[in-house]
Amino acid sequence: MKIGFNEATALECKGQSLIADLEACEKYGFDYIEISIDETDEKLARLDMPKAERMSPGAVSHTP
């Protein structure tokens, strides 16, 4: 089984950075790291969206 780390889950952690995430992934044996580079206005707006709204059907649009 392969395990991955999503760097967005650590964005709020004090002192975290991409380098720290990469080092932790290597140290703890993660096989992959998922890096979010989507900084569109729509994506950024979801960061402040209440959880109930974020989890509702249609909250996230899918664009090609």
N, C-alpha and C positions, 0 to 999 in steps of 0.2 A: 504494500500500500504506500502511496505517495502522500505526503502532507504538505500543505501550503500555508503561507502566512499572508494575510491581507493587510498591507501597511496602513490603510485607512482606519483600521480598528485602533491604532496606536496614536492617531493624530493629536488626541487630547492629553497624552501622557507627557508629563514634564520632562524636558531634556531629550525627547525623541527626535530623531532625524532619519533620513534615508540611510545614512551610513550606519547609525546605531541599529536600525532594523536589519540591514544586511549582515552586520556582525552577529546579531542575536540569532538570525536564521542559520548562519554557519555554525555557531556555538551549540545550538539546540537541535541541529539535524534536520531542519526543514529542507524539503526538496525544491520548493518553488517559493517565489515571493510575487504577489500581485501588486502592481504599482498603479495607482489611480492618477491619470493625467487629464481627466475630464474636468476642466475648470470653466465650463460654459456657464452663463448666467442661470440657466435652468438647473444645472447640477448644484451650483452654489446655493440657490434658493432652497433646495431640498435639505440642506444642512440645518436650516433654521425652521423647517416645517415640523409641526407637532407630529408625534409618532402615529397617532390615529389617522391623520391625513396622509402621512407618508406611506402607510401600510394599506390604504384603501385602493381598490381596483382603479386603474387609470391614472394613478398619481405619477407614475413614471411613463414618459412616452418613449417609444422605440423608434429611432431614426436610423436609416441605413448608413 
